Amino acid sequence: MPWVETSSPNFAARHELRDEDDVASVLELLEDTRERLVQTFPEPEHEITVVVHGSTGSLALAQPYLPLLQRLTAPASRRYLAGWPGARELHLLAPRRLEARASSVPGSREMALLAPAGLYAQMLVGLANPRLAPPWRPGPTRRTLQWAWLALGAGQYFGGQTAFARPAVGRRLREGDEPSFPPGLRDAALLGGTVLDLLARERGEHAVVELVLGLHEDGPRAALQRAFGRELVHTSGVWRAHLATMGGQA
């Protein structure tokens, strides 16, 4: 299948010819996300290349760390790890593949199709905060383990996916051990956004932006205590109740 290019004012996409119509919708989503988020995060000084892959194999060959991250992620959220942000490129699955990965529960399709917005939001956050900067690699292991929940959660939250995460959160709560707070690497892609959602509900979105853009030299636990204005153990309890409500277990 031949590859072609489709452009919008701020993005240039490479994709298979069969995906041309769907890619136009992806670029429209990215332009809308950009217009919304450049009010909060610095705008990239260069055009962003979007590489739309027609298969998971093609995506894995282009971004070999993604399959590793998927294996380290809880089953409930693996289907939503559908791309990889760099400093200048976004690699993601074609919308037809995103739809095929979604489950039949309400919200799954919407969350999957918002993956491009989530990846772009993650890119913007990384460009604004070097501690969260893409691309992710196994090299800085300690930083990756400490801050994956914030990097991936910021993408999910600012990309609009968290609002559709309820079914996946419910599945996660029914499967496996109780998640840690802040979420570890296994739960970062799904539950990181819920931490930011709770913070926005309690203290406003400005508090989320401050947390995402902070340098946090003293680590995630201290950063969360400052952000929520209370001891971590109390926020952990409130967060678990928030998860139970999202997952329909309250």
C-alpha positions, 0 to 999 in steps of 0.5 A: 500500500503506497504512503502519501502525505496530508498536511494541515497548518501545523502538522504534516502526516505520512500515512497509507493511501487507504487512511487518507479520509481518516487522517484528515479527521486526525489532523483536525483533532490535532489542530483543535487540541493545539488551539486549546493547549497553546494557551497553556503550554509553549507552542512548538517552533517547528511543524510536527510530523505525524506518522500514521501506521496501518498496523501494530507491527509497523508501529512497533518497528518504528518505536520499539520501546512501545511494546516493552511499555505495553508489556509493563502496563496493566491489561486494562489499559494496554489497548490505549497505548496506541502511539509514541511521542517524540520531540518532533514526531508523533507515531500513532495507529490509524483510526481504523486500528484504534477502533478495532482495539476499543472494547464494546463498553461505553467510552472505550471507542472515544478514549481510543480515538482521542489517542492522537490528542493525548500523544500531542498533549504529552509532547507539549508537556514534555517540551515545557518540562524537561523532566517529562520530555519525550521520547521515553527510553529505558535509560533514565530508569529512575526518572521513568519510574518516578514520573511516568504517572505524571507524563502519561497522565498529563497526556491523558488529562489534557488530551480529553481521554480521562472523561472516557476512562471509567470503564477501563478504571472499573476493569482495573479495580476488579483485576489485580492488586490495589494500585499504588499512589501515585500510580506506578509504571504498570498503571501510569497510562490509565490512572495517571490522568485520574490524579490530575482529574482529582486535583482539578476538581479540588483546586482547579486546573491551574493547580494541574498546570503548576504540578505538570510544569514544576521541577519537583527536585524533591520527588513526586510525593512532596510534589503531590503534598504541595499540589493538594495541600495535605499529607499524602496519606489523606490524598491517597484515600480520597483518590481511591474513593475517586477511583471507586466512583469512576469505576462504579464501585462506590 
